Amino acid sequence: MEYKFINTDRVRFFEKGKIYTVLNDEKSTIEDCIFENDYGKLRPTITELTEDEIQQLKFELNLNGEKMNICFNKILAPPVIREINERWNKKEIRFTKKIR
């Protein structure tokens, strides 16, 4: 998988993929594409919250007008995407605790 550092706090991964478009029962198209996923570096913070309280937090993120929800250790993908990922042996992306 190719990647590019956008800045010191952000990395972008490029993954080859395909876009399947079903037009009707008899016709569909397949296009090669590159999926881009950006990841930002999380910085440590000082808090009085316990680890369990932090694990229960949910966040709403607005990135360039696109709204998304982020929570820890939860599967966020819709069932149809999970089914496709399972069929193609793709891994889910989860936020997990890093043990040092």
C-alpha positions as protocol buffer text, in pm:
chain_id: "A"
residue {
  index: 1
  type: MET
  ca { x: 0 y: 0 z: 0 }
}
residue {
  index: 2
  type: GLU
  ca { x: 135 y: 341 z: -91 }
}
residue {
  index: 3
  type: TYR
  ca { x: 128 y: 635 z: 148 }
}
residue {
  index: 4
  type: LYS
  ca { x: 227 y: 1000 z: 163 }
}
residue {
  index: 5
  type: PHE
  ca { x: 293 y: 1225 z: 463 }
}
residue {
  index: 6
  type: ILE
  ca { x: 73 y: 1532 z: 420 }
}
residue {
  index: 7
  type: ASN
  ca { x: 237 y: 1706 z: 717 }
}
residue {
  index: 8
  type: THR
  ca { x: 391 y: 1598 z: 1048 }
}
residue {
  index: 9
  type: ASP
  ca { x: 47 y: 1515 z: 1190 }
}
residue {
  index: 10
  type: ARG
  ca { x: -124 y: 1355 z: 889 }
}
residue {
  index: 11
  type: VAL
  ca { x: -59 y: 1059 z: 661 }
}
residue {
  index: 12
  type: ARG
  ca { x: -260 y: 957 z: 350 }
}
residue {
  index: 13
  type: PHE
  ca { x: -287 y: 594 z: 237 }
}
residue {
  index: 14
  type: PHE
  ca { x: -366 y: 503 z: -124 }
}
residue {
  index: 15
  type: GLU
  ca { x: -533 y: 166 z: -184 }
}
residue {
  index: 16
  type: LYS
  ca { x: -617 y: 21 z: -525 }
}
residue {
  index: 17
  type: GLY
  ca { x: -979 y: -78 z: -561 }
}
residue {
  index: 18
  type: LYS
  ca { x: -1273 y: -109 z: -794 }
}
residue {
  index: 19
  type: ILE
  ca { x: -1604 y: 72 z: -817 }
}
residue {
  index: 20
  type: TYR
  ca { x: -1893 y: -157 z: -912 }
}
residue {
  index: 21
  type: THR
  ca { x: -2201 y: 19 z: -1050 }
}
residue {
  index: 22
  type: VAL
  ca { x: -2516 y: -184 z: -1114 }
}
residue {
  index: 23
  type: LEU
  ca { x: -2726 y: -8 z: -1376 }
}
residue {
  index: 24
  type: ASN
  ca { x: -3002 y: -269 z: -1406 }
}
residue {
  index: 25
  type: ASP
  ca { x: -3051 y: -648 z: -1389 }
}
residue {
  index: 26
  type: GLU
  ca { x: -2842 y: -704 z: -1701 }
}
residue {
  index: 27
  type: LYS
  ca { x: -2590 y: -422 z: -1711 }
}
residue {
  index: 28
  type: SER
  ca { x: -2319 y: -309 z: -1473 }
}
residue {
  index: 29
  type: THR
  ca { x: -1982 y: -135 z: -1492 }
}
residue {
  index: 30
  type: ILE
  ca { x: -1651 y: -185 z: -1314 }
}
residue {
  index: 31
  type: GLU
  ca { x: -1391 y: 91 z: -1284 }
}
residue {
  index: 32
  type: ASP
  ca { x: -1043 y: 76 z: -1135 }
}
residue {
  index: 33
  type: CYS
  ca { x: -983 y: 347 z: -877 }
}
residue {
  index: 34
  type: ILE
  ca { x: -758 y: 456 z: -594 }
}
residue {
  index: 35
  type: PHE
  ca { x: -915 y: 503 z: -250 }
}
residue {
  index: 36
  type: GLU
  ca { x: -750 y: 770 z: -34 }
}
residue {
  index: 37
  type: ASN
  ca { x: -775 y: 755 z: 346 }
}
residue {
  index: 38
  type: ASP
  ca { x: -626 y: 1023 z: 569 }
}
residue {
  index: 39
  type: TYR
  ca { x: -524 y: 959 z: 929 }
}
residue {
  index: 40
  type: GLY
  ca { x: -437 y: 1226 z: 1182 }
}
residue {
  index: 41
  type: LYS
  ca { x: -194 y: 1188 z: 1469 }
}
residue {
  index: 42
  type: LEU
  ca { x: -362 y: 1189 z: 1808 }
}
residue {
  index: 43
  type: ARG
  ca { x: -188 y: 1389 z: 2076 }
}
residue {
  index: 44
  type: PRO
  ca { x: -189 y: 1292 z: 2444 }
}
residue {
  index: 45
  type: THR
  ca { x: -407 y: 1509 z: 2666 }
}
residue {
  index: 46
  type: ILE
  ca { x: -439 y: 1564 z: 3038 }
}
residue {
  index: 47
  type: THR
  ca { x: -778 y: 1459 z: 3171 }
}
residue {
  index: 48
  type: GLU
  ca { x: -947 y: 1351 z: 3490 }
}
residue {
  index: 49
  type: LEU
  ca { x: -1162 y: 1100 z: 3301 }
}
residue {
  index: 50
  type: THR
  ca { x: -1106 y: 732 z: 3367 }
}
residue {
  index: 51
  type: GLU
  ca { x: -1011 y: 497 z: 3085 }
}
residue {
  index: 52
  type: ASP
  ca { x: -1364 y: 350 z: 3088 }
}
residue {
  index: 53
  type: GLU
  ca { x: -1518 y: 698 z: 3059 }
}
residue {
  index: 54
  type: ILE
  ca { x: -1290 y: 779 z: 2765 }
}
residue {
  index: 55
  type: GLN
  ca { x: -1387 y: 452 z: 2593 }
}
residue {
  index: 56
  type: GLN
  ca { x: -1756 y: 557 z: 2613 }
}
residue {
  index: 57
  type: LEU
  ca { x: -1704 y: 897 z: 2445 }
}
residue {
  index: 58
  type: LYS
  ca { x: -1856 y: 968 z: 2105 }
}
residue {
  index: 59
  type: PHE
  ca { x: -1754 y: 1250 z: 1874 }
}
residue {
  index: 60
  type: GLU
  ca { x: -1919 y: 1427 z: 1583 }
}
residue {
  index: 61
  type: LEU
  ca { x: -1667 y: 1538 z: 1321 }
}
residue {
  index: 62
  type: ASN
  ca { x: -1730 y: 1785 z: 1040 }
}
residue {
  index: 63
  type: LEU
  ca { x: -1451 y: 1758 z: 783 }
}
residue {
  index: 64
  type: ASN
  ca { x: -1493 y: 1982 z: 479 }
}
residue {
  index: 65
  type: GLY
  ca { x: -1871 y: 1972 z: 514 }
}
residue {
  index: 66
  type: GLU
  ca { x: -1884 y: 1593 z: 553 }
}
residue {
  index: 67
  type: LYS
  ca { x: -2028 y: 1492 z: 890 }
}
residue {
  index: 68
  type: MET
  ca { x: -1924 y: 1167 z: 1054 }
}
residue {
  index: 69
  type: ASN
  ca { x: -1940 y: 1005 z: 1396 }
}
residue {
  index: 70
  type: ILE
  ca { x: -1636 y: 865 z: 1572 }
}
residue {
  index: 71
  type: CYS
  ca { x: -1642 y: 639 z: 1874 }
}
residue {
  index: 72
  type: PHE
  ca { x: -1396 y: 393 z: 2019 }
}
residue {
  index: 73
  type: ASN
  ca { x: -1403 y: 15 z: 1969 }
}
residue {
  index: 74
  type: LYS
  ca { x: -1732 y: 19 z: 1778 }
}
residue {
  index: 75
  type: ILE
  ca { x: -1806 y: -108 z: 1429 }
}
residue {
  index: 76
  type: LEU
  ca { x: -1931 y: 194 z: 1235 }
}
residue {
  index: 77
  type: ALA
  ca { x: -1970 y: 50 z: 885 }
}
residue {
  index: 78
  type: PRO
  ca { x: -2323 y: -27 z: 763 }
}
residue {
  index: 79
  type: PRO
  ca { x: -2414 y: -399 z: 744 }
}
residue {
  index: 80
  type: VAL
  ca { x: -2383 y: -411 z: 363 }
}
residue {
  index: 81
  type: ILE
  ca { x: -2025 y: -276 z: 380 }
}
residue {
  index: 82
  type: ARG
  ca { x: -1936 y: -524 z: 658 }
}
residue {
  index: 83
  type: GLU
  ca { x: -2072 y: -807 z: 441 }
}
residue {
  index: 84
  type: ILE
  ca { x: -1865 y: -697 z: 140 }
}
residue {
  index: 85
  type: ASN
  ca { x: -1553 y: -658 z: 355 }
}
residue {
  index: 86
  type: GLU
  ca { x: -1604 y: -1005 z: 499 }
}
residue {
  index: 87
  type: ARG
  ca { x: -1654 y: -1156 z: 154 }
}
residue {
  index: 88
  type: TRP
  ca { x: -1333 y: -993 z: 28 }
}
residue {
  index: 89
  type: ASN
  ca { x: -1138 y: -1060 z: 351 }
}
residue {
  index: 90
  type: LYS
  ca { x: -1095 y: -688 z: 419 }
}
residue {
  index: 91
  type: LYS
  ca { x: -1016 y: -564 z: 767 }
}
residue {
  index: 92
  type: GLU
  ca { x: -1230 y: -312 z: 952 }
}
residue {
  index: 93
  type: ILE
  ca { x: -1075 y: 8 z: 1075 }
}
residue {
  index: 94
  type: ARG
  ca { x: -1124 y: 55 z: 1447 }
}
residue {
  index: 95
  type: PHE
  ca { x: -985 y: 298 z: 1698 }
}
residue {
  index: 96
  type: THR
  ca { x: -819 y: 93 z: 1968 }
}
residue {
  index: 97
  type: LYS
  ca { x: -599 y: 152 z: 2268 }
}
residue {
  index: 98
  type: LYS
  ca { x: -228 y: 126 z: 2199 }
}
residue {
  index: 99
  type: ILE
  ca { x: -46 y: -55 z: 2477 }
}
residue {
  index: 100
  type: ARG
  ca { x: 310 y: 57 z: 2535 }
}
